[in-house]
Amino acid sequence: MVRTIDIGALIETRPLGRFQYLMGALGLLILFVDGLDNSAIQVGAPTLLKAFHAGRGALGPVLGAGSAGAILGALVFGYAADRWGRRPAILVSVIFYSLATLISAGATSLFQLGALRFVAGMGVAGVVPVTIALLTETAPKAYRASFIMLALIGIAAGHFVTGLLAAALLGPYGWPSLFVAVGLAGLALCAVLALLLPESARWLAVARPSAPTLERLVARIAPELERGPEIRYALAEPPRRRVALGELFAEDRRLSTPLLWIGYFAEALTFMTLLGWMTVFLTTVGLSQTQAALTFSYASVGSIVAILVMALGRVLDRAGPMALVLTSGFAIVFVALIGLSGLPHWIVIGCAVAAVSFCTATHNSLNGTVGLFYPTAIRGKGVGYATGMGRVGLMVGPVVAGILLGANLPLEQVLVFVALPYVVVAVACAWLGRLYIQRFAAGTGAATALSLPAAVVSTRGEQR
């Protein structure tokens, strides 16, 4: 008699244990180094402009090039994750941005730097959705959003460390030193992941259910389970097949996917533009390069606190994207206040820290819930396309901000433009939050929109 183990039900009902903690730690580490790389050019922006004798608007195309690469990376690596697995997609993504960043230290023009940031952007954007998909497929159902949110602290922690590195390295050694340090950190991460990072058990159950790797992985997830030739593994989702783009809009996703795309696009217009130009905004109001870099680090600490409040309070697990309505509202206020003329520097620093903190809570909360709206077979694509729309916003926002700054508009007006897209974010998240509460928080299969069997193990006469 063949016995079938439902991988989805097994993972969702497991208590948090050694395997889950390992995956969470690896996810945190991946996103930490991703945050290091993504923020290197942002923190070093004023120094780069001086080194290449360029005006403020000249950095816009460089940031835009990184964003264009990010769009391509999110789509390509999202596809690769569904086609060949989460593990290889993550490894190749990290190699992409690590090598490109390391080589960037030798760039002799902003054009060269922009071309290399395009390649680095592919890897930076590629690793985030795939890591989110992997963590979504690893965490127990009751802690899924919080599990992802805690790992996303890595991005804010990476920003924090980049600010400290910039304050220590830019003055004595110049901007290339920051890129060398970040690139080497990425290569070290590759070595760690090659040794420790496993594949997603859910993905294996859909794509390669008879692979010996799956049985070994199940032994790590649930060592007490009996194993043998009569055991088969399956996932209570439709069988894997070639997935068309239309699948992202099928069934209940016809509403959630457009809302996610709109939310990600608008959210990136504000958050990524704020991060990309933060140190320039701060030096414009009179802070020194060192003060601006340290403020970037302080803001990252505030971001970590905001993420912890959202995660440990399990706000997302209960309310889903509805919680983002409040965080985006506060973000609008503090982003606009940064450019208000006549404010003492300590108040400007406080507003910058609060703005980044609330923006980070909004951004990472979107990342923490997006994977729940898609089944395993298309989760990589679903998350990849959604975050890819965010990368479109990232490509547009910093370039427009550069144009506005180059036109010598008052900083107050520029920052009002930067803050306004969060109004759209609040509306989209309110709608998504209603969907989450109605369909997912009540206990239905959030990731699949299908009814999962009550038992983890079923006994049948043939393989499922």
BELFEN-V606701 format. One record per run of one state. SS is the DSSP state (2 for helix, 1 for strand, 0 for the rest). FROM is the first residue (numbers start at 1). TO is the last residue. If there is no record, write none. Layout:
BEGIN
ss = {SS,SS}
from = {FROM,FROM}
to = {TO,TO}
END
This chain:
BEGIN
ss = {0,1,2,0,2,0,2,0,2,0,2,0,2,0,2,0,2,0,2,0,2,0,1,0,2,0,2,0,2,0,2,0,2,0,2,0,2,0,1,0}
from = {1,2,7,13,18,44,45,52,56,85,86,105,110,137,141,174,175,197,201,208,212,222,231,235,245,250,253,285,289,313,315,339,345,374,376,407,411,441,457,461}
to = {1,6,12,17,43,44,51,55,84,85,104,109,136,140,173,174,196,200,207,211,221,230,234,244,249,252,284,288,312,314,338,344,373,375,406,410,440,456,460,464}
END
